[in-house]
Amino acid sequence: MTMPRPRLAVLSHSAIEPSYQRKWAQVAAAGFTVRLYLPDRWPETGRWIRAKPSSAGNLFVEVLSAVWPGRVARWFPRGFKAALGGFRPDLVLAEEEPYGLACAVAARAAAGLRVPFIFYTWENLVRGYRWPQGRLIRAVTARAAGAIAGNRDGLAVLRRWKLRGGTAVIPQYGVDGRMFRPQPAATCRRRLGWTLRGPVIGFVGRLLPEKGIETLLAAAARLPKTVRVVIVGNGPHAAALRGLAAPLRDRIRFMPAVPRARIPDVLGALDVLVLPSRTTPAWKEQFGRILAEAHACGRWAVGSDSGEIPHVLGSRRFVFPEGDATALARRIRPLLARRAPASIRRRVLARFSEQAVAGATAGFLRRILARRHAGAGPSAG
């Protein structure tokens, strides 16, 4: 006898990015009927993305009118409860933070249908939330059958929130191994118009104080003068960094942010990617996906010990203490003399590929449903 497919309803503003919908297509292929609910518009990397309804296999994308789009804590989807009533899901998942209105809307809708509800969080710091965020967190966690954290520190936050349901640590989205693949450095540099020769180390991302790029600049001054440094990205800290980089003279280049489709070329043009993040009272590195993407491209990656970075890199020999430029230079120096082995790509794809993330997500959803069917109720631990 063939068992019916579980019906999964997902509310996600981030999945408005078309490439992020592949995870849900893979979850659908793993045995679910997935209905993905998106806001009709959302700002991403300086541009507005417009959502479009679609269907493929057992994935169905529906678009809802969004109130306050772009505001993670305040936005909410009009008509979500009514849309769920037509779908009759077995499980509702909100890829929304529990202090946000959208997550609360999803939790209440699931409670009205008497089906389990789970949410996704990147939070990795214990904070004091004021009204209404604190109240929303309490209401959401009280109704949740479980939650997915994007990092290990998130589990401690979920315990602090007194979540009683099941938990898992799974990145929200995985690495596309077809897009991020090993290529010759010379080919990548030629595509980008780089005329750099010799070893190149670099940073790719937003230019923000908490990214610790000053540590990379100080470490570069301790490396041989043949080593070039490339900083790729935009952000409010750019002018300050250019001033700090003056002693490096012609050894350093600042380049504007590139479209996501060009990031594999940027990573392929480097010998070592560095993510020197620094923890602040309000932030620490939640994942550092660029590290996993660099490994998928067959390149070395080095990062600080902020937040989830050591777990992404998988080995302490690629990790240095936050803000310690001498230690960073010591980590980089031996990597310049040899190529990264194929094993770093194999490891990152086994743990963080799109297929691995979708498989882990589907497995967690099945466990939540199994607890429900075993009679543990929507708040099962």
Secondary structure by P-SEA (a helix, b strand, c coil): cccccbbbbbbbccccccccaaaaaaaaaaccbbbbbbccccccccbbbbbbbbccccbbbbbcccccccccccccccaaaaaaaaacccbbbbccccccaaaaaaaaaaaaacbbbbbccccccccccccaaaaaaaaaaaaccbbbbcccaaaaaaaaaccccbbbbbbcccccccccccccaaaaaaaaccccccccccccccccccccaaaaaaaaaaccccbbbbbbbbccaaaaaaaaaccccccbbbbccccccaaaaaaaaccbbbbcccccccccccccaaaaaaaaacbbbbbcccccccccccccccccccccaaaaaaaaaaaaaccccaaaaaaaaacccaaaaaaaaaaaaaaaaaaaaaccccccc
